[in-house]
Amino acid sequence: MIINAKTFFLTLLLILTVGYVGLQLIRQFALSIALENHESNQANDTKEDAQRKKKIALADKAASDAFRKVEPLIKKNTGSRPSSPVDRNDGV
């Protein structure tokens, strides 16, 4: 086999072309994995946010129900509803 400038440059061009195409394929594959991962993370975040909002709503409802049960006792003892909750950590 004769190695001259023409075969050297053609071989170099072929190697560079194959390398470029290969790197583009790898890049597209990595991008598709990253997009799937991003979409999965967004779905998980949405699900967790919905669960968090549901827990907050349940906690608010429980607090409201508890206050509704205690409110008649407060009115009997004080004669009126307190305007603000008492902060027990004022002196600490």
N, C-alpha and C positions, 0 to 999 in steps of 0.2 A: 504494500500500500504506500502510495506516495503522499507525503504530507507537505503541502505547499500552502501558500497564503490563502488561496481560494478555499480549500477544504477546511483550513483552520477557522476562517471567519464564518463559513457556512455552519460548521459544527458549533461554534460559539453562539451564533444567532439561533440555532435550533435549541441549544441548552437554555439560553435566556428566554426564548419564547415558551418552552415547556415549563420552565420555572415560574414565569409570570402567570401563565394560565393556571398552574397548580396552586400558586399562592392566592389567586383570585377565588378559586374554588374553596380553598380552606377558609378564606375570609368570609365568603358567603355562608358557609356552613356554621362558622362561629357566630355570625350575626343572627342567623335563624335560631340558634340555641339561646343567644342572649335575649332575643325578642320573646321567645316562649317563656323563658325564665321571668322576664319582666311582666308579662301578662299573668303568669301564675302568681307572682307576688302581688299584683294589683287585685286579683281575685281574692287572695287570702286577706289582704288589707280591708277590702270591702266587706268581706264576711265578718272579720273581727270587729269592724266599726259598727256593723249592724247588731252584732251581739252585745257590744258595749252600750249602744244606745238603748237596747232592750233592757239590759240590766239596770241602767240609770232610770229608765221609765218605771221599772218594777220597784226600785228602791224609793223613788219619789212617791209612788202610789202607796207603798207600805208606810212611809213616813206620814203621808197625809192621813191614811186610815188610823195610824196610831195617835196622831194629834187629835183627830176627830173623836176618838174614844176618851182622850184625856181632857179635852176642852171643857166638857161640863163640870168636871172636878175643879178645874182652874177657876171657872166662873163662880162656883160656889164658895171657894176659899178666898178669892180676892175681890169678888164682886164685879170684875170686868176682865177682859182679855188683856194680857200684857202686850205692850206695844213692840217690844223687842226681846229676844231671848237673853237670858242672863249669862254673862261670860264669867266662868268660874276661875279663869286664869288671870284676872286683873292684877292681883297682888303678887303674882309669881313671876 
